[in-house]
């Protein structure tokens, strides 16, 4: 069975997929949560710098230290904006001071991220069209397909699998890299989504794959790239 090297976010990236649970729409400004007091293995709470947006219970976070150690944790209570403590299920290992996590978390180890937007249409009949057909959109649909690999420390993937099992929706955010140095952030697509596919497949002497497909339910928020101030 193959092994997957520790993932390094944003290395040669073109787009990043982030997901989270909760009714409150996440901010497109990514929050960084930092550990301020070292936490022991099996700790059920973490002392952190004041978080800048609500994080609902059930979400997973990946804390990473400067030397690359990774610890993934699951919130068991909702943390409001400004909170300095996260209540979690038992931490699998100790977490050092200054370890950081991002929220919403990424779905790592994706081989691609394909955004599809389409519309069902219907022809309408009007007078004096000069023979040209007129059409209106009757239904708009959007989805994100993200094939990739299974990794134990993948917080976004864990959220997707939990949501699929519980038949819950997630917030899905597709973030593109800035188009040039004149921008601090690229285009962002955000919407509430249903997990249409959360398959895991394995074959002898090969990587375990964990493909994800998210179908947007409702409106899509499309934010253009952000210029440098």
C-alpha positions as CSV (number, residue, x, y, z in Angstrom):
1,X,0.0,0.0,0.0
2,X,1.4,3.4,-0.9
3,X,1.8,6.2,1.5
4,X,1.0,9.9,1.0
5,X,3.6,12.5,1.9
6,X,2.5,15.2,4.4
7,X,0.6,17.8,2.4
8,X,1.8,21.4,2.1
9,X,-1.0,23.8,1.4
10,X,-0.7,26.3,-1.4
11,X,2.4,24.7,-3.0
12,X,1.7,25.3,-6.7
13,X,-1.9,25.7,-6.0
14,X,-4.5,26.8,-8.5
15,X,-7.6,26.5,-6.3
16,X,-8.4,25.4,-2.8
17,X,-11.6,23.8,-1.5
18,X,-12.7,24.6,2.0
19,X,-15.8,23.3,3.9
20,X,-17.4,23.7,7.2
21,X,-20.6,22.8,9.1
22,X,-23.1,25.2,10.6
23,X,-26.0,27.4,9.6
24,X,-23.9,30.6,9.8
25,X,-22.3,31.5,6.5
26,X,-18.5,31.6,7.0
27,X,-16.5,34.7,6.2
28,X,-14.4,34.7,3.0
29,X,-11.6,36.1,5.1
30,X,-9.9,32.9,6.4
31,X,-9.5,32.8,10.2
32,X,-6.2,31.6,11.8
33,X,-6.5,30.0,15.2
34,X,-3.3,29.8,17.2
35,X,-2.6,27.8,20.3
36,X,-1.5,30.0,23.3
37,X,-1.0,27.3,25.9
38,X,0.5,23.9,25.2
39,X,-2.1,21.1,25.2
40,X,-1.3,17.5,26.4
41,X,-2.3,14.4,24.6
42,X,-6.0,13.5,25.3
43,X,-6.7,17.2,26.2
44,X,-10.4,18.1,25.8
45,X,-10.0,21.8,25.6
46,X,-7.5,24.2,23.8
47,X,-6.5,27.7,24.8
48,X,-6.3,29.8,21.7
49,X,-6.0,33.4,20.5
50,X,-9.4,35.0,20.1
51,X,-11.1,33.5,17.0
52,X,-12.5,35.9,14.5
53,X,-15.6,34.0,13.4
54,X,-18.0,31.4,14.8
55,X,-17.0,27.7,14.6
56,X,-19.8,25.3,15.0
57,X,-19.5,22.0,16.9
58,X,-18.8,19.1,14.7
59,X,-16.1,20.9,12.6
60,X,-12.6,19.6,12.4
61,X,-9.5,21.7,12.6
62,X,-5.9,20.8,11.7
63,X,-3.2,22.3,13.9
64,X,0.2,22.5,12.4
65,X,3.5,23.4,14.1
66,X,6.5,25.2,12.6
67,X,8.3,21.9,12.2
68,X,5.4,20.3,10.3
69,X,3.7,18.2,13.1
70,X,0.0,17.9,12.5
71,X,-2.8,17.2,14.9
72,X,-6.5,17.1,13.8
73,X,-9.2,17.8,16.4
74,X,-13.0,17.9,16.4
75,X,-15.0,20.5,18.2
76,X,-17.7,19.2,20.6
77,X,-19.1,22.6,21.5
78,X,-19.7,25.7,19.3
79,X,-17.1,28.5,19.7
80,X,-18.4,32.0,19.2
81,X,-16.3,34.9,17.6
82,X,-13.9,36.2,20.2
83,X,-13.7,32.9,22.2
84,X,-10.3,31.9,23.6
85,X,-11.1,28.3,24.3
86,X,-12.1,25.4,22.0
87,X,-13.8,22.4,23.6
88,X,-12.8,19.3,21.6
89,X,-12.9,15.5,21.6
90,X,-9.7,14.0,23.1
91,X,-6.6,15.2,21.2
92,X,-4.7,12.4,19.6
93,X,-1.4,13.9,20.6
94,X,0.1,16.9,22.3
95,X,-0.2,20.3,20.6
96,X,2.6,22.9,21.0
97,X,2.3,26.6,21.6
98,X,2.0,28.6,18.4
99,X,0.5,25.7,16.4
100,X,-2.0,27.2,14.0
101,X,-5.2,26.0,12.2
102,X,-7.3,27.7,9.5
103,X,-11.1,28.0,9.4
104,X,-12.8,27.0,7.3
105,X,-10.4,24.1,6.8
106,X,-9.2,22.8,3.5
107,X,-9.9,19.5,1.8
108,X,-6.2,18.5,1.1
109,X,-4.7,16.2,-1.4
110,X,-7.1,16.9,-4.3
111,X,-5.9,16.1,-7.9
112,X,-8.3,18.6,-9.3
113,X,-11.3,20.9,-8.5
114,X,-13.9,21.3,-11.2
115,X,-16.6,23.9,-10.8
116,X,-19.6,23.2,-13.1
117,X,-22.4,25.8,-13.5
118,X,-25.3,25.1,-15.9
119,X,-28.9,26.0,-16.6
120,X,-32.0,24.2,-17.7
121,X,-33.8,26.3,-20.3
122,X,-37.2,26.5,-21.9
123,X,-38.2,28.1,-25.2
124,X,-40.8,30.8,-25.2
125,X,-43.0,32.0,-28.0
126,X,-43.5,35.7,-28.6
127,X,-44.8,37.8,-31.5
128,X,-42.5,39.7,-34.0
129,X,-39.3,37.8,-33.2
130,X,-38.2,37.7,-36.8
131,X,-38.0,33.9,-36.7
132,X,-35.5,33.8,-33.9
133,X,-36.2,31.5,-30.9
134,X,-36.2,33.1,-27.4
135,X,-35.2,31.1,-24.4
136,X,-35.4,31.6,-20.6
137,X,-33.5,29.8,-17.8
138,X,-35.8,27.8,-15.7
139,X,-33.3,26.2,-13.3
140,X,-29.7,26.9,-12.5
141,X,-27.4,24.3,-10.9
142,X,-23.8,24.3,-9.7
143,X,-21.4,21.7,-8.3
144,X,-17.8,21.1,-7.4
145,X,-16.1,17.8,-8.1
146,X,-12.8,17.2,-6.2
147,X,-11.2,13.7,-6.7
148,X,-8.2,13.0,-4.5
149,X,-6.6,10.8,-1.8
150,X,-7.5,9.7,1.7
151,X,-5.4,11.1,4.5
152,X,-6.1,10.7,8.2
153,X,-5.2,14.3,9.0
154,X,-7.5,15.9,6.3
155,X,-9.9,18.1,8.2
156,X,-12.1,19.1,5.3
157,X,-12.4,15.4,4.2
158,X,-13.5,14.4,7.7
159,X,-16.2,17.1,7.7
160,X,-17.5,15.9,4.3
161,X,-17.6,12.2,5.5
162,X,-19.4,13.2,8.7
163,X,-21.9,15.4,6.8
164,X,-22.6,12.6,4.3
165,X,-23.2,10.1,7.1
166,X,-25.5,12.5,9.0
167,X,-27.3,13.7,5.8
168,X,-26.2,17.3,6.6
169,X,-25.3,20.2,4.4
170,X,-21.9,21.9,4.4
171,X,-20.7,25.3,3.4
172,X,-18.4,24.9,0.4
173,X,-15.9,27.5,-0.6
174,X,-13.8,27.3,-3.8
175,X,-10.9,29.8,-3.6
176,X,-8.8,30.5,-6.7
177,X,-5.2,31.9,-6.5
178,X,-4.8,35.6,-7.2
179,X,-4.6,36.4,-10.9
180,X,-1.5,38.5,-10.4
181,X,0.7,40.3,-7.8
182,X,-1.8,43.1,-7.9
183,X,-4.3,41.0,-5.9
184,X,-4.3,39.7,-2.4
185,X,-6.9,37.0,-3.0
186,X,-8.5,35.3,-6.0
187,X,-12.1,34.7,-7.0
188,X,-14.1,32.9,-4.4
189,X,-17.3,30.8,-5.0
190,X,-19.3,30.0,-1.9
191,X,-22.6,28.2,-1.3
192,X,-24.5,25.7,0.9
193,X,-23.9,22.2,-0.5
194,X,-25.1,18.6,-0.3
195,X,-22.5,15.8,-0.5
196,X,-23.4,14.0,-3.8
197,X,-20.4,11.7,-3.6
198,X,-18.1,10.7,-0.7
199,X,-16.6,7.5,-2.0
200,X,-13.5,5.8,-0.8
201,X,-11.8,3.3,-3.0
202,X,-8.7,1.2,-2.6
203,X,-6.6,-1.2,-4.8
204,X,-3.6,-3.3,-4.1
205,X,-0.3,-1.5,-4.1
206,X,-1.9,1.9,-4.7
207,X,-3.1,5.0,-2.9
208,X,-6.6,5.0,-1.3
209,X,-8.7,7.5,-3.1
210,X,-11.4,9.6,-1.5
211,X,-13.4,11.5,-4.1
212,X,-15.8,14.3,-3.2
213,X,-18.6,15.9,-5.1
214,X,-20.5,18.9,-3.7
215,X,-23.9,20.0,-5.2
216,X,-24.7,23.5,-4.4
217,X,-28.2,23.9,-2.8
218,X,-29.5,27.4,-3.3
219,X,-27.8,30.6,-4.4
220,X,-24.1,30.8,-5.3
221,X,-22.1,33.7,-3.9
222,X,-19.4,34.6,-6.5
223,X,-16.8,37.1,-5.1
224,X,-14.3,38.7,-7.5
225,X,-10.5,38.9,-6.8
226,X,-9.5,41.4,-4.2
227,X,-7.0,44.1,-5.2
228,X,-4.1,45.0,-3.0
229,X,-5.0,48.0,-0.9
